[in-house]
Amino acid sequence: MARIAVIGAGMGAMAAAARLAVAGHRVVVYERAATHGGGVGRLTRDGFAFDTGPGLLHLPAVYRDVFVKTGKESLEASVGLVQVDPASAHAFADGTAVTLPNASRGGVAEALDGALGAGTGERWSDLVNRGRAVWEATRRPLLEEPLRPEPAARERLGHDPYPAVRKRGLFRRSGPVTLASVARRELKDPRLVALLESHALAYGLDPRHTPASATVLPYMEQTFGSWYVRGGLRGLADALHERCLARKVEFRFGEEVVGLLEKDGHAAGVELADGRVVEADVVVAGVAPGRLAGIAPRAAEAAVGPAGSRPVPPGRFTVCLALRGGRPEGAAHRTVVHTPDREAELAEIFRTPGDVRAPGPWRHRPTVTVLRPDDPATRPDDGHEAVTLTATVAPHGAVDWADEETAAAFAERMLDAAEAVIPGLRERVLWREARTPADTEVATGAEGGGVPAPVLAGADGAFLRPANLTPVPGLYLVGGFAHPGGGLAHAGMSGALVAGLVVSGSDWHGSE
């Protein structure tokens, strides 16, 4: 039985901890904050409840596997997991709208034809089918196998497997094929372009520079569906924490790890902020690059490069709205209100390094996702409604999100967008609370409040994350800032990969 110290209690770290405990190891989790879940947070007030992190789950099979492998109770027996149908509604800048069914390719094509015109459904379906080719080419190396630290492994995944349509002159320009170029050339309709690019933007990816392999994101959502946990996605974090406790994982909240103990070049424990040293045979770190650099500089420089060399990813701005008046019958759980000026939005979000400037007055209306769960657990009674607005924004530092006027002005822009799908919204507001990237930085320790995106093939490996193995034997990386990247499903997979490496050895290449 090995002694294993896990740094951080995020979703990937807890998934690893539960699996390692089942394998017979003594696992202790050290979390600087007062609770578990990392970015999967919750705000409760006056009988209202809101997710302050992810609002939906895609690829639930990842967590089904965690619960199957760590106990008798299944995922469905542990949380109220339900499919969201329709999967989403979209309100476009020209005033048109479309509602898309959950996990139905034929239904999506039919809905697009009906709302946007004949032929749009076929063009979208053709592109999603090419996203399927990306999935088949990358599913195992990106989700089911640990990323090897050797350059050859990254080189293999640096090639984009997207099967671009070959028409005369298509993609013969110099430069890489990007998601934006695919959208323009293969979808043509600006509303379909907005639909595709919104899948990337939701993960903090810039479609102008993201490889075409990002078409796998709408493929995954459309194929495996969109799912919600009754009471909110925080319930998934709570259930995973309970599973860890049932497997005798120990949690030490309010205890910050500040250093890695090494012996003969091997990880041998952790140093805590109060000066105590805790010995361990294995250390699993589920922290952001900046914190990793403070804890294990040698591993951090090899994994992410020198300090400041890797840009901080965008963050999320969330507005929680407590509304008087009940939820209308037939309201979509998720509605995406698309910006009328994508170029202005992208310029605000994806700034060049060192481009720190005052944003106000805001020059654009952001793309806003409106979440309206039909869930009595989120509201005091049926005469009220809990609504959450989210938008992808520049990280704290590029914008001073701690400035109250800046945050309030951006929240107003988000309400402007949301009123397009919730008429009379402002008159219904009892109270509102905003969560900015500055708040995320405080809560999770991620610099700038940046939210990591899932890994993608292509772009010479620029969209890969640090390998789970590090140059320090006995130190492993887990969670959204390690392979295979951010998002609930990918973070959960990182836990499976790290557990496999610890249990089976560094030569392990993934489950068969």
PEMO-V982956 format. One record per backbone hydrogen bond with DSSP energy under -0.5 kcal/mol. CO is the residue of the C=O (numbers start at 0). NH is the residue of the N-H. If there is no record, write none. Layout:
BEGIN
CO	NH
CO	NH
END
This chain:
BEGIN
1	3
1	25
2	280
2	281
3	5
3	27
4	6
4	283
5	7
5	29
6	285
8	36
9	13
10	14
11	15
12	16
13	17
14	18
15	19
16	20
17	21
18	22
19	24
20	23
24	26
25	3
26	249
27	5
28	30
28	251
29	7
30	253
30	254
32	253
36	39
38	40
40	51
40	52
42	49
44	47
47	44
49	42
56	226
58	61
59	62
59	63
60	64
61	65
62	66
63	67
64	68
65	69
66	70
73	77
74	77
74	78
78	80
79	81
79	229
81	227
82	84
87	99
88	335
89	91
89	97
90	337
91	94
95	91
97	89
99	86
99	87
100	103
103	107
104	108
105	109
106	110
107	111
108	112
109	113
110	114
111	115
111	116
112	116
116	119
118	122
119	123
120	124
121	125
122	126
123	127
124	128
125	129
126	130
127	131
128	132
129	133
130	134
131	135
132	136
133	137
134	138
137	141
138	142
138	143
139	143
139	144
143	510
145	147
146	468
149	152
149	153
150	154
151	155
152	156
153	157
154	157
155	158
156	457
157	459
158	160
161	163
164	166
166	169
168	171
175	177
176	211
177	181
178	182
179	183
180	184
181	185
181	186
182	186
182	187
186	188
188	192
189	193
190	194
191	195
192	196
193	197
194	198
195	198
195	199
196	200
197	201
199	202
199	204
200	203
204	206
205	208
205	209
206	179
209	178
210	213
211	214
212	215
213	216
213	217
214	218
215	219
216	220
217	221
218	222
219	223
220	224
224	58
225	83
226	56
227	81
227	229
228	231
231	234
232	235
232	236
233	237
234	238
235	239
236	240
237	241
238	242
239	243
240	244
241	245
242	246
243	248
244	247
249	28
250	252
251	30
251	254
253	255
255	272
258	270
259	261
260	267
260	268
262	265
264	472
265	262
267	279
268	260
269	277
270	257
270	258
271	274
275	271
276	278
277	269
281	4
282	284
282	475
283	6
283	285
284	477
287	291
288	292
289	293
290	294
291	295
294	259
295	299
296	300
297	301
298	302
299	303
299	304
300	304
305	308
308	310
313	450
314	392
315	317
316	390
317	434
318	320
318	388
319	321
319	432
320	322
320	386
321	429
321	430
322	384
327	330
332	371
333	88
334	336
334	369
335	90
335	337
336	367
340	344
341	345
342	346
343	347
344	348
345	349
348	350
351	354
353	355
354	356
363	365
365	367
367	336
367	369
368	370
368	389
369	334
369	371
370	387
372	374
374	377
375	378
377	48
380	383
382	324
384	322
384	386
386	320
387	370
388	318
389	368
390	316
392	314
394	397
394	398
397	356
398	396
398	400
399	402
401	403
402	406
403	407
404	408
405	409
406	410
407	411
408	412
409	413
410	414
411	415
412	416
413	417
414	418
416	419
417	420
417	421
421	424
423	427
424	427
424	428
425	428
427	323
430	321
432	319
434	317
435	438
435	439
436	440
437	441
438	442
439	443
439	444
440	444
445	448
446	449
447	395
449	451
452	485
457	460
457	462
458	461
460	463
462	455
465	482
467	476
470	472
471	474
472	266
473	282
474	469
475	284
478	481
480	465
481	484
483	454
486	490
487	491
488	492
489	493
490	494
491	495
492	496
493	497
494	498
495	499
496	500
497	501
498	502
499	503
500	504
504	507
END
